[in-house]
Amino acid sequence: PRTLMNYLQLVQRLKRKCRVSGAMPVTLQNTQNEEVNRLSDWINEAWMAIQRQRTDWRWMRTSMSFTTVEGQASYTLAQIGITDFGNWATDTFRNYATSAGIQSEIFMDYLAYDVWRNSYQFGALRNSKSRPIQFTYDPVFSVGLGPVPVEGYTVIGDYYRVATELSADADTPAMPSQFHMAIVYRAMMFYGVSEASPEVYQEGKDEFQKLLGDISKQQLSHFEFGPALV
């Protein structure tokens, strides 16, 4: 069975699952059909709800890198070049001296913002330059380095993207395609509440919960326990 679905196909599948009468939509753009608009809204709300359910879905994780400037301790998201930021993965940061290359790469430890500020942004420490070995992020998610960089270093790390809506007919959800029906099932719950249709709501809820378990197993990090020490 087909699992990969774009925005239009998701709405079409929702219409079929909810047994909504009328012709199948061929586009979602500038339609005057209010029923189609409601179905497309529910698909979008379902997709947003799934993305927001966790801040660490693997499909939302990506990498970034930026080069430091001598004497500059903090770097905004715009300076780093990130436009889809959601959350930092704080255990992924490292850096290498840009002039020396990747053979000089080291890992960086995360510090809470107040600890970083009191450790590296106080008195003469503001001008104490060396290789950054620790980092933080401030209340607006700018990256702060400590100590202040003495030269150009390439900083590498991962972050999770912000939840994004579907817009064009061909927009495809970023989650693995075998889980796309979860969006339809979640949207059926919205439909069931709006239309006072308990059977549609219950089918959507039951099937969504099954798929959500599968999504969580594949798309979340899991802790592994080592053998007993004694």
C-alpha positions as CSV (number, residue, x, y, z in Angstrom):
1,P,0.0,0.0,0.0
2,R,1.1,3.6,-0.6
3,T,2.6,5.2,2.5
4,L,4.4,8.3,1.1
5,M,1.8,11.1,0.9
6,N,2.0,14.8,0.1
7,Y,-0.3,17.4,1.6
8,L,-3.0,17.0,-1.1
9,Q,-2.9,13.2,-0.8
10,L,-3.2,13.4,3.0
11,V,-6.3,15.5,2.7
12,Q,-7.7,13.1,0.1
13,R,-7.0,10.1,2.4
14,L,-8.7,12.0,5.3
15,K,-11.8,12.7,3.2
16,R,-12.0,9.0,2.3
17,K,-11.5,7.8,5.9
18,C,-14.1,10.2,7.2
19,R,-16.5,9.3,4.4
20,V,-17.0,12.9,3.5
21,S,-19.3,13.3,0.5
22,G,-18.5,15.3,-2.6
23,A,-15.8,15.3,-5.3
24,M,-12.2,14.5,-4.3
25,P,-10.1,17.7,-4.2
26,V,-7.5,18.1,-6.9
27,T,-5.8,21.1,-5.3
28,L,-5.8,22.8,-1.9
29,Q,-4.7,26.2,-3.3
30,N,-7.3,29.0,-3.2
31,T,-10.2,26.6,-3.0
32,Q,-13.6,28.0,-2.3
33,N,-14.8,24.7,-0.9
34,E,-15.1,25.2,2.9
35,E,-15.2,21.4,3.5
36,V,-11.9,21.0,1.8
37,N,-10.5,23.9,3.7
38,R,-11.5,22.3,7.0
39,L,-10.0,19.0,6.0
40,S,-6.7,20.6,5.0
41,D,-6.7,22.6,8.3
42,W,-7.1,19.4,10.3
43,I,-4.3,17.7,8.4
44,N,-2.0,20.7,9.1
45,E,-3.1,20.8,12.8
46,A,-2.4,17.1,13.1
47,W,1.1,17.4,11.5
48,M,1.9,20.3,13.8
49,A,0.7,18.4,16.9
50,I,2.9,15.4,16.1
51,Q,6.0,17.6,15.6
52,R,5.3,19.4,18.8
53,Q,4.6,16.3,20.8
54,R,8.4,15.8,21.3
55,T,11.4,18.2,20.9
56,D,13.8,15.5,19.9
57,W,12.3,13.6,17.0
58,R,15.2,12.3,14.9
59,W,13.7,13.4,11.6
60,M,13.8,17.0,13.0
61,R,17.5,16.8,13.8
62,T,20.2,18.4,11.6
63,S,23.7,19.8,11.8
64,M,25.2,23.3,11.7
65,S,28.7,24.8,11.7
66,F,30.1,28.3,11.9
67,T,33.5,29.9,12.2
68,T,34.4,32.0,15.2
69,V,35.9,35.5,15.1
70,E,38.8,36.4,17.4
71,G,37.5,38.0,20.5
72,Q,33.8,37.3,19.8
73,A,32.2,35.2,22.5
74,S,28.5,35.0,21.4
75,Y,26.9,34.2,18.0
76,T,23.3,34.7,17.2
77,L,21.2,32.2,15.2
78,A,21.3,34.7,12.2
79,Q,25.1,34.9,12.4
80,I,25.3,31.1,12.5
81,G,22.9,30.9,9.5
82,I,20.0,29.1,11.1
83,T,16.5,30.0,10.0
84,D,14.5,26.9,11.2
85,F,15.7,26.6,14.8
86,G,13.8,24.7,17.4
87,N,16.1,23.4,20.1
88,W,19.9,22.7,20.6
89,A,21.2,19.2,21.0
90,T,23.7,20.1,23.7
91,D,25.7,16.8,23.7
92,T,26.9,17.3,20.1
93,F,29.2,20.3,20.1
94,R,32.8,20.2,19.1
95,N,35.4,22.5,17.4
96,Y,38.6,22.5,15.6
97,A,41.1,25.2,14.8
98,T,40.1,26.2,11.3
99,S,43.7,26.8,10.2
100,A,44.8,23.3,11.5
101,G,41.9,21.3,10.2
102,I,39.8,18.4,11.6
103,Q,42.8,16.6,13.1
104,S,42.7,19.3,15.9
105,E,39.0,18.6,16.7
106,I,37.9,18.4,20.4
107,F,34.6,17.9,22.1
108,M,32.9,20.8,24.0
109,D,31.1,20.6,27.3
110,Y,27.7,22.4,27.8
111,L,27.4,24.9,30.7
112,A,24.1,26.4,31.9
113,Y,23.9,30.1,30.8
114,D,24.3,31.6,34.3
115,V,27.3,29.5,35.0
116,W,28.9,30.4,31.7
117,R,28.2,34.1,32.2
118,N,29.8,34.1,35.6
119,S,32.7,32.0,34.4
120,Y,33.6,33.7,31.2
121,Q,31.8,37.1,31.1
122,F,33.0,38.7,34.3
123,G,35.7,41.3,34.8
124,A,39.0,40.5,33.1
125,L,37.7,37.1,32.0
126,R,35.8,38.9,29.2
127,N,39.2,39.6,27.5
128,S,40.9,36.3,28.4
129,K,41.3,34.6,25.0
130,S,42.0,31.0,24.4
131,R,40.6,27.9,22.7
132,P,36.9,27.5,23.5
133,I,36.3,24.3,25.5
134,Q,32.7,25.0,26.8
135,F,29.6,26.5,25.4
136,T,26.1,27.6,26.4
137,Y,23.0,29.2,24.8
138,D,21.4,32.3,26.1
139,P,17.7,33.1,26.6
140,V,17.3,33.8,22.8
141,F,19.3,30.7,21.9
142,S,22.5,32.5,20.8
143,V,25.6,30.3,21.3
144,G,28.2,31.5,23.9
145,L,31.7,30.2,23.9
146,G,34.2,30.0,26.7
147,P,36.9,31.0,26.8
148,V,36.6,33.8,24.3
149,P,38.1,32.5,21.0
150,V,41.7,33.5,20.4
151,E,41.5,32.7,16.6
152,G,39.1,31.2,14.1
153,Y,37.6,27.9,15.2
154,T,35.1,25.9,13.3
155,V,32.3,25.0,15.7
156,I,30.0,22.0,14.8
157,G,26.8,20.9,16.5
158,D,23.3,19.6,16.0
159,Y,19.9,21.2,16.5
160,Y,16.3,20.2,16.1
161,R,14.2,22.1,13.6
162,V,11.1,24.0,14.5
163,A,7.7,22.5,13.6
164,T,6.6,23.6,10.2
165,E,3.3,23.6,8.4
166,L,2.3,22.1,5.1
167,S,1.5,24.7,2.4
168,A,1.8,23.6,-1.2
169,D,-0.1,20.6,-2.6
170,A,3.2,18.7,-3.1
171,D,4.6,19.5,0.4
172,T,5.6,16.2,2.0
173,P,5.9,15.7,5.8
174,A,9.6,15.3,6.9
175,M,8.8,12.2,9.0
176,P,9.5,8.8,7.5
177,S,6.9,7.9,4.9
178,Q,5.7,4.7,6.6
179,F,4.3,6.9,9.4
180,H,2.4,9.4,7.3
181,M,-0.9,7.7,8.1
182,A,-0.4,8.9,11.7
183,I,-1.2,12.4,10.4
184,V,-4.5,11.2,8.9
185,Y,-5.5,9.3,12.1
186,R,-4.7,12.3,14.3
187,A,-6.7,14.5,11.9
188,M,-9.6,12.1,12.2
189,M,-9.7,12.9,15.9
190,F,-10.1,16.6,15.1
191,Y,-12.9,15.7,12.6
192,G,-14.6,13.4,15.1
193,V,-14.8,16.1,17.8
194,S,-15.9,18.8,15.3
195,E,-18.6,16.7,13.7
196,A,-19.8,14.8,16.9
197,S,-18.7,11.6,15.2
198,P,-17.5,9.3,18.1
199,E,-16.8,6.3,15.8
200,V,-14.5,8.4,13.5
201,Y,-12.8,9.8,16.6
202,Q,-12.3,6.4,18.2
203,E,-10.9,4.8,15.0
204,G,-8.5,7.7,14.6
205,K,-7.4,7.6,18.3
206,D,-6.8,3.8,18.3
207,E,-4.8,3.8,15.1
208,F,-2.9,6.9,16.0
209,Q,-1.8,5.4,19.3
210,K,-0.6,2.3,17.6
211,L,1.5,4.2,15.1
212,L,2.8,6.7,17.7
213,G,4.3,3.7,19.6
214,D,6.1,2.6,16.4
215,I,7.3,6.2,15.7
216,S,8.6,6.6,19.2
217,K,10.6,3.3,19.0
218,Q,12.3,4.4,15.7
219,Q,12.6,8.2,16.2
220,L,13.6,8.7,19.8
221,S,16.9,8.0,21.5
222,H,16.9,5.2,23.9
223,F,19.1,4.7,26.9
224,E,21.1,1.4,27.1
225,F,22.1,0.0,30.5
226,G,25.5,-1.7,30.9
227,P,26.1,-4.9,32.9
228,A,26.1,-4.9,36.7
229,L,29.2,-3.6,38.3
230,V,29.3,-6.4,40.9
